[in-house]
Amino acid sequence: MVMVVAQKKAKKLRKIILKEDVSELGKKGQLLDVKAGYYRNYLHPLGMAQIATPQFLKEMRLEEERIEAEKKRVKEEAQQLALIFETVGAFKVKRKGGKGKQIFGTVTAQDLVDIIKAQLARDVDKRIVTLPEIRETGEYIAELKLHPEVTARVRFNVFAN
């Protein structure tokens, strides 16, 4: 008499890389082990994942390095620009004068952007400029957020004419 023993079914896992964020599973670029059926029937047909081959892993690593190098270059450019702004001295802003030190109107971020463009031939987005409230003549400091980690401090003098 031959005795047949049932074997427990082997769990087949696939090592995959997600091509996009998948809720309940992970973020884009994440390396995961998922069941073969889940990959074959759901993730692969919808283009959400790819099997992690050594070639694909190498390509991903190269892409990540390229992105990191680009981020570093952008940050260095922002630091150079910050250095230019901080060494240029004070920009001069003219406003119509009132009594004593008072001026008519205020100095806006757009005014400062226009002056920087005129004197340094640099385009600066007015949304990155942070100004104190200016209602009289004197020296002020504006902050330009050139990069999430780089902020330049720009001095400027307000004159009445």
Backbone bond lengths (Angstrom), bond angles and torsions (degrees), N, CA, C in turn:
res aa  C-N    CA-C-N  psi(-1)  N-CA   C-N-CA  omega(-1)  CA-C   N-CA-C  phi
1 M - - - 1.449 - - 1.530 108.79 -
2 V 1.344 116.08 130.97 1.465 121.61 -179.69 1.514 108.42 -99.51
3 M 1.346 114.94 131.55 1.462 119.77 -179.67 1.530 109.45 -103.56
4 V 1.322 116.01 125.51 1.468 120.86 -179.49 1.526 108.35 -102.59
5 V 1.331 115.08 125.27 1.464 119.59 179.12 1.525 108.05 -107.85
6 A 1.308 115.28 125.68 1.482 119.24 -179.79 1.520 109.43 -73.65
7 Q 1.309 113.53 133.63 1.461 117.50 177.35 1.524 109.76 -93.34
8 K 1.315 114.04 147.83 1.455 119.12 176.24 1.527 107.49 -70.86
9 K 1.317 116.54 136.50 1.462 120.54 -177.81 1.527 109.54 -64.24
10 A 1.334 116.87 133.69 1.467 121.54 -179.31 1.524 109.45 -73.15
11 K 1.308 114.85 135.68 1.463 118.87 176.37 1.515 108.02 -80.22
12 K 1.316 115.79 116.60 1.451 119.17 179.77 1.520 109.06 -96.53
13 L 1.310 114.76 121.52 1.464 119.71 179.29 1.520 109.26 -113.20
14 R 1.297 115.23 149.40 1.455 121.84 175.67 1.522 108.28 -117.14
15 K 1.321 116.51 136.66 1.462 120.83 174.55 1.526 106.15 -88.31
16 I 1.332 115.51 117.92 1.467 119.78 -175.46 1.530 111.35 -127.54
17 I 1.318 114.30 164.92 1.463 121.69 173.11 1.524 107.00 -121.73
18 L 1.325 116.60 130.13 1.460 120.27 179.47 1.528 110.20 -76.25
19 K 1.332 115.87 133.88 1.464 121.16 178.12 1.523 111.03 -89.97
20 E 1.318 117.00 -15.66 1.464 122.07 177.79 1.524 108.82 -152.28
21 D 1.328 116.83 168.31 1.459 120.44 178.97 1.532 109.19 -67.21
22 V 1.332 116.23 132.53 1.459 121.22 177.36 1.526 106.39 -123.45
23 S 1.347 116.30 119.62 1.458 119.06 -178.14 1.532 109.45 -61.84
24 E 1.307 115.66 146.30 1.468 123.67 -178.82 1.534 113.41 71.03
25 L 1.359 117.80 -3.36 1.459 118.46 -176.54 1.529 111.36 -122.57
26 G 1.320 117.56 -56.59 1.458 118.49 179.78 1.514 113.64 170.77
27 K 1.325 114.22 -175.63 1.466 121.92 -177.38 1.525 110.84 -97.06
28 K 1.322 115.17 163.83 1.467 122.34 178.30 1.528 110.29 -57.26
29 G 1.331 115.95 136.18 1.460 120.99 177.96 1.518 114.48 85.98
30 Q 1.317 117.27 -2.26 1.458 121.03 -178.27 1.529 110.62 -78.66
31 L 1.327 116.21 141.51 1.459 122.75 179.17 1.534 107.66 -96.11
32 L 1.324 117.37 123.20 1.468 121.03 -175.65 1.520 111.86 -136.53
33 D 1.338 115.32 160.01 1.457 121.50 169.07 1.525 106.29 -106.04
34 V 1.342 116.42 122.49 1.470 119.92 176.87 1.520 108.19 -129.04
35 K 1.316 116.22 160.94 1.462 120.11 178.73 1.533 108.90 -65.61
36 A 1.311 114.50 144.00 1.462 121.28 -176.17 1.530 111.93 -55.42
37 G 1.325 116.39 -43.16 1.468 120.80 -178.59 1.522 112.37 -64.18
38 Y 1.314 116.10 -39.90 1.461 120.84 179.52 1.523 109.52 -62.24
39 Y 1.334 116.06 -42.76 1.466 120.14 179.22 1.539 109.62 -66.88
40 R 1.344 115.85 -50.00 1.472 121.66 -174.34 1.532 112.26 -64.54
41 N 1.348 117.20 -40.23 1.460 120.60 -172.84 1.525 114.84 -95.19
42 Y 1.322 117.72 -19.50 1.470 118.41 -174.68 1.523 112.65 -125.36
43 L 1.325 116.62 -60.44 1.466 119.96 -173.78 1.532 113.21 -65.88
44 H 1.335 116.78 -45.96 1.463 120.41 -177.06 1.538 113.07 -68.11
45 P 1.333 119.62 -49.47 1.475 119.02 -179.15 1.528 113.04 -60.64
46 L 1.327 117.64 -31.96 1.470 120.63 179.83 1.526 111.85 -87.25
47 G 1.328 116.91 0.53 1.465 120.81 176.97 1.520 113.31 69.94
48 M 1.325 117.16 26.26 1.464 120.53 -177.36 1.525 113.18 -88.68
49 A 1.343 116.73 -18.23 1.465 119.04 -174.98 1.521 110.51 -148.42
50 Q 1.321 114.39 165.37 1.456 121.55 177.38 1.521 107.89 -141.18
51 I 1.326 115.98 146.89 1.465 119.37 178.30 1.522 108.44 -66.16
52 A 1.326 116.09 137.01 1.463 121.63 -176.71 1.521 110.40 -79.81
53 T 1.324 115.83 95.21 1.468 120.70 175.32 1.528 107.56 -94.70
54 P 1.330 118.27 155.53 1.473 119.65 178.63 1.535 112.04 -55.48
55 Q 1.342 116.76 -38.36 1.472 121.14 179.08 1.528 110.87 -62.27
56 F 1.342 116.20 -46.55 1.462 120.92 -178.76 1.536 110.55 -65.08
57 L 1.341 116.83 -40.07 1.467 120.93 178.79 1.529 110.18 -61.96
58 K 1.338 116.07 -39.97 1.460 121.11 179.53 1.534 110.29 -64.56
59 E 1.337 116.42 -45.12 1.469 121.13 178.39 1.524 110.72 -59.83
60 M 1.341 116.46 -42.45 1.471 120.36 179.70 1.522 110.98 -63.72
61 R 1.338 116.50 -41.84 1.463 120.62 179.82 1.529 110.25 -62.86
62 L 1.344 116.49 -42.83 1.463 120.78 178.49 1.537 110.78 -62.57
63 E 1.319 116.71 -41.31 1.473 121.42 178.96 1.530 110.44 -63.80
64 E 1.340 117.03 -42.81 1.467 120.88 178.47 1.524 110.96 -62.58
65 E 1.350 116.13 -41.65 1.468 120.09 178.62 1.522 110.86 -63.23
66 R 1.345 116.65 -39.38 1.460 121.05 179.48 1.538 110.33 -64.49
67 I 1.330 115.51 -42.97 1.470 120.57 178.95 1.526 110.37 -63.02
68 E 1.349 116.74 -44.20 1.473 121.01 178.68 1.525 110.96 -60.80
69 A 1.348 116.53 -43.02 1.462 121.05 -179.87 1.530 110.19 -62.84
70 E 1.328 116.12 -40.30 1.468 121.10 178.84 1.528 110.65 -64.38
71 K 1.346 117.08 -43.71 1.466 121.02 178.07 1.516 110.88 -60.58
72 K 1.332 116.16 -42.48 1.459 121.43 179.98 1.533 110.42 -63.35
73 R 1.344 115.98 -42.22 1.467 121.01 -179.61 1.533 110.62 -63.30
74 V 1.331 116.43 -43.91 1.466 121.19 179.49 1.529 110.43 -62.04
75 K 1.342 116.69 -41.48 1.463 120.45 -179.73 1.532 110.22 -66.18
76 E 1.341 117.24 -42.61 1.463 120.20 179.09 1.525 111.43 -62.79
77 E 1.349 116.01 -39.21 1.469 120.82 177.07 1.525 109.89 -60.84
78 A 1.329 116.84 -43.58 1.466 122.06 179.37 1.530 110.09 -63.01
79 Q 1.351 117.23 -39.37 1.464 120.32 179.03 1.525 110.92 -65.95
80 Q 1.336 117.25 -39.48 1.469 121.26 177.18 1.525 110.25 -61.38
81 L 1.337 115.74 -45.32 1.462 121.28 -179.66 1.527 110.16 -63.39
82 A 1.333 116.84 -40.88 1.467 121.25 178.84 1.526 109.77 -61.06
83 L 1.335 116.62 -41.26 1.463 121.46 178.53 1.530 110.65 -61.54
84 I 1.336 115.70 -43.53 1.476 120.02 178.19 1.527 109.82 -59.89
85 F 1.335 117.47 -47.42 1.470 121.10 -178.25 1.531 111.84 -62.74
86 E 1.344 116.72 -38.91 1.457 119.64 -175.58 1.522 112.67 -78.25
87 T 1.346 117.77 -22.08 1.467 119.20 -178.94 1.526 112.48 -97.31
88 V 1.325 117.51 -6.06 1.468 120.26 -174.83 1.533 112.59 -74.43
89 G 1.332 117.19 -11.78 1.462 119.06 -176.49 1.517 108.68 87.65
90 A 1.322 115.87 -158.43 1.464 118.72 -175.92 1.522 110.91 -97.83
91 F 1.321 115.72 137.72 1.465 121.23 173.42 1.526 107.16 -80.18
92 K 1.321 116.24 150.89 1.463 120.23 179.44 1.523 109.38 -105.98
93 V 1.338 114.43 129.81 1.460 120.74 179.12 1.516 107.36 -120.35
94 K 1.349 117.44 123.87 1.466 120.70 179.25 1.518 109.33 -102.67
95 R 1.323 114.03 137.25 1.461 121.56 177.81 1.522 108.70 -136.78
96 K 1.309 116.19 156.09 1.464 120.71 176.56 1.531 107.22 -70.68
97 G 1.322 116.05 130.21 1.462 120.31 -174.00 1.516 114.37 -89.68
98 G 1.318 114.38 154.35 1.456 121.45 176.24 1.521 109.08 -117.11
99 K 1.328 117.23 -144.33 1.466 121.46 178.71 1.521 109.58 -74.63
100 G 1.326 116.35 137.56 1.468 121.62 176.53 1.522 111.33 58.17
101 K 1.342 115.74 -123.23 1.459 120.32 -177.05 1.531 112.51 -93.41
102 Q 1.321 116.46 -0.96 1.466 119.34 -175.54 1.532 112.40 -70.84
103 I 1.338 114.76 151.19 1.462 120.65 174.65 1.521 108.42 -125.17
104 F 1.341 114.91 159.27 1.461 119.20 176.53 1.527 108.48 -85.84
105 G 1.319 116.62 129.54 1.463 120.80 -179.33 1.524 110.89 77.39
106 T 1.298 115.86 -175.64 1.465 120.43 178.38 1.528 108.86 -121.27
107 V 1.316 115.38 166.35 1.465 120.75 174.48 1.528 106.23 -92.98
108 T 1.323 115.41 125.05 1.469 119.75 -176.91 1.524 110.96 -103.32
109 A 1.325 115.22 169.34 1.464 121.35 177.40 1.530 109.81 -59.95
110 Q 1.339 116.62 -37.25 1.468 120.48 -179.88 1.531 110.65 -63.35
111 D 1.341 117.79 -38.59 1.470 121.06 177.48 1.527 109.66 -58.69
112 L 1.323 116.58 -47.03 1.458 121.17 -178.32 1.539 110.73 -64.85
113 V 1.332 116.70 -40.61 1.469 121.31 178.26 1.528 109.94 -60.90
114 D 1.333 117.23 -42.96 1.474 121.43 179.80 1.521 111.23 -63.20
115 I 1.331 117.22 -40.47 1.466 121.52 -179.50 1.530 110.20 -67.51
116 I 1.340 117.18 -42.81 1.474 121.15 178.24 1.528 109.24 -61.31
117 K 1.339 116.36 -42.16 1.466 119.86 -179.60 1.530 110.27 -64.39
118 A 1.321 116.67 -41.11 1.468 120.59 -178.77 1.531 111.57 -68.05
119 Q 1.339 117.71 -42.03 1.461 120.13 -174.12 1.523 114.00 -87.18
120 L 1.334 117.97 -36.71 1.466 120.33 -175.71 1.526 114.03 -111.01
121 A 1.324 116.48 -3.19 1.468 121.69 -177.21 1.534 110.96 54.36
122 R 1.336 117.06 40.21 1.470 122.60 177.86 1.523 108.68 -117.41
123 D 1.310 115.75 133.45 1.465 119.77 174.50 1.519 108.90 -85.86
124 V 1.319 115.88 125.53 1.459 121.16 178.31 1.522 107.11 -126.41
125 D 1.320 116.39 135.45 1.461 121.08 178.43 1.525 108.90 -76.50
126 K 1.325 117.13 129.49 1.473 118.96 -176.67 1.530 112.60 -66.22
127 R 1.335 117.62 -16.90 1.469 119.88 -179.58 1.521 112.90 -72.60
128 I 1.332 117.51 -16.12 1.465 119.32 179.58 1.523 111.84 -92.38
129 V 1.343 116.96 -3.13 1.464 121.47 -176.69 1.530 110.01 -91.22
130 T 1.354 116.20 129.07 1.459 121.77 175.17 1.523 107.50 -116.15
131 L 1.327 116.02 119.03 1.465 121.26 -177.43 1.520 110.77 -115.09
132 P 1.356 116.42 148.28 1.467 118.24 168.68 1.531 107.22 -75.37
133 E 1.325 117.94 167.43 1.467 119.23 176.82 1.522 108.33 -75.74
134 I 1.325 116.25 126.47 1.461 121.03 -174.07 1.523 109.16 -117.72
135 R 1.348 115.55 115.21 1.457 119.81 179.18 1.528 111.68 -128.02
136 E 1.342 116.95 0.80 1.464 119.19 177.92 1.527 110.59 -147.52
137 T 1.339 116.22 168.83 1.458 120.77 -177.85 1.524 109.95 -69.48
138 G 1.337 116.75 158.57 1.458 121.26 178.14 1.510 110.91 143.19
139 E 1.347 115.32 -175.19 1.465 119.84 179.18 1.526 109.91 -99.54
140 Y 1.331 115.30 136.55 1.466 121.33 -178.72 1.520 109.55 -132.17
141 I 1.330 115.42 164.17 1.463 120.54 176.06 1.527 108.08 -124.47
142 A 1.346 114.60 127.72 1.466 120.91 175.91 1.520 107.54 -107.10
143 E 1.321 116.48 151.53 1.460 119.89 176.73 1.522 109.30 -112.24
144 L 1.342 115.38 133.64 1.458 121.45 177.28 1.522 107.59 -113.57
145 K 1.331 115.93 117.50 1.468 119.93 179.97 1.530 107.26 -88.32
146 L 1.343 115.69 91.09 1.458 121.86 -174.58 1.529 112.71 -78.04
147 H 1.330 116.65 -23.04 1.466 123.18 -174.56 1.526 104.70 -160.07
148 P 1.341 118.94 154.15 1.469 118.66 179.36 1.536 114.00 -52.91
149 E 1.348 117.61 -26.10 1.463 120.15 -179.00 1.527 113.35 -111.23
150 V 1.347 117.65 1.55 1.469 120.43 -176.56 1.526 110.02 -127.80
151 T 1.338 115.45 119.35 1.454 121.34 176.85 1.522 108.44 -123.26
152 A 1.328 116.03 128.74 1.473 120.36 178.91 1.520 108.53 -101.69
153 R 1.335 115.68 140.48 1.463 120.92 176.28 1.522 107.34 -104.22
154 V 1.335 115.68 121.39 1.464 121.75 -177.41 1.523 108.87 -112.49
155 R 1.338 116.01 126.17 1.472 119.91 176.63 1.515 109.29 -90.50
156 F 1.336 115.40 144.88 1.461 118.92 173.35 1.511 109.83 -150.92
157 N 1.330 114.21 146.27 1.464 121.77 179.86 1.521 109.12 -104.59
158 V 1.317 116.19 136.04 1.458 121.20 176.43 1.524 107.85 -103.89
159 F 1.316 116.50 122.39 1.468 123.03 -179.70 1.514 110.20 -112.71
160 A 1.316 116.37 148.64 1.462 120.93 171.90 1.515 106.99 -99.25
161 N 1.339 117.04 140.10 1.468 119.13 177.17 1.526 111.29 -121.91
